[in-house]
Amino acid sequence: MKFLLILSLTLIGLAALVFVAGLFLPPTREGRAATEIAVPPERVAAVITDVARQPEWRDGLASIEVEVDGDGWVETTTRGEVIRFAWAERQPLKLALTFRSDAGYHGSWQADLQPQASGTRVTVVERATIDNPLGRIIARFMFDPQAFAARYLQALKTEAER
């Protein structure tokens, strides 16, 4: 019986330690990536803003439901996560949006399109905020925002140049 009490207290202490460690992690993480795409900015912007077609070229998307007014949409991932997006800005060379996931994070995403002689230089920046300290710890092990931004750009490049 004494062993079970010590084990229980140890597990509670470890859980509290993990929670406190999560409090000290910054709630917001950023992923940034850039690439050159061999098409004009208008083509790149058209691919990004054609939200309904994104499941055709982005891995991990099960479905997209575009809102009637066209200012937002809901993505469902192949893991069942639901993410709501809304356009914050739609300019010829700058696209920005906000998002909120049912997995406990929210944030912003931005794409800057710079015309180049060879096409378009695209830079994307995603900032995700996780309010829950335990979620911050889990996200450190399960999600790399830098790698996500790079994978998105590679898929965008492939689709835009197709």
Beta strands, then each sheet from edge to edge (+ up, - down):
strand 1: 28-37
strand 2: 61-66
strand 3: 72-77
strand 4: 82-90
strand 5: 94-101
strand 6: 105-116
strand 7: 119-130
sheet 1: 1+ 7- 6+ 5- 4+ 3- 2+
end
